[in-house]
Amino acid sequence: MADTAQMVLRTQARHKSTDSKGRVSLGGHFANRAVIVEHRSDDEVIVRLARVIPEREAWLYENPKALASVRRGLNQARKGNATRNPPDLKAAAKLAEQLLD
């Protein structure tokens, strides 16, 4: 029954008027959300909710192995699974300085 209700909501049409600058208020459901506006023709526009990924983070979603690793780490952190022997960050910084020389 939920699927039918969702389909009804998706196909409901409501009358909206544009203002003098061509803007339309979409209502609270779209407040503070990213959307994609698709112009299908001169008289048809489709508005879809969207998620925006910053350009510098897009590589992660294009690399399935890296994404799986990050998700695995997040799940471990969520469960409180932390290592008893964390990495030695001071030694790593010292090595990085040596590599830069």
VENJOMO-V291255 format. One record per residue. RES is the residue in one small letter. PHI is phi in whole degrees, 0 to 359 (999 if undefined). PSI is psi in whole degrees, 0 to 359 (NA if undefined). Layout:
res-><RES/RES>
phi-><PHI/PHI>
psi-><PSI/PSI>
//
This chain:
res-><m/a/d/t/a/q/m/v/l/r/t/q/a/r/h/k/s/t/d/s/k/g/r/v/s/l/g/g/h/f/a/n/r/a/v/i/v/e/h/r/s/d/d/e/v/i/v/r/l/a/r/v/i/p/e/r/e/a/w/l/y/e/n/p/k/a/l/a/s/v/r/r/g/l/n/q/a/r/k/g/n/a/t/r/n/p/p/d/l/k/a/a/a/k/l/a/e/q/l/l/d>
phi-><999/297/298/296/296/296/295/296/297/292/259/291/247/234/279/227/245/277/271/295/257/84/270/231/275/271/102/300/300/261/300/55/239/278/226/251/253/249/270/279/200/298/239/222/228/244/246/236/294/218/244/251/254/302/307/289/256/298/305/297/283/267/239/303/293/294/297/297/295/297/296/298/297/295/296/297/296/299/277/82/278/239/288/276/238/294/296/275/293/294/294/295/295/297/297/298/297/295/291/288/287>
psi-><327/322/319/318/319/320/322/316/322/332/1/138/135/145/128/150/143/156/188/343/8/14/150/135/124/345/172/329/331/1/132/34/151/141/156/127/117/119/107/322/185/334/16/128/136/132/124/140/147/162/136/130/126/144/318/348/353/328/325/320/346/356/94/324/315/319/318/321/315/315/321/314/320/319/318/316/319/323/355/15/101/152/148/342/80/160/151/97/328/318/322/320/320/317/318/320/319/322/329/336/NA>
//
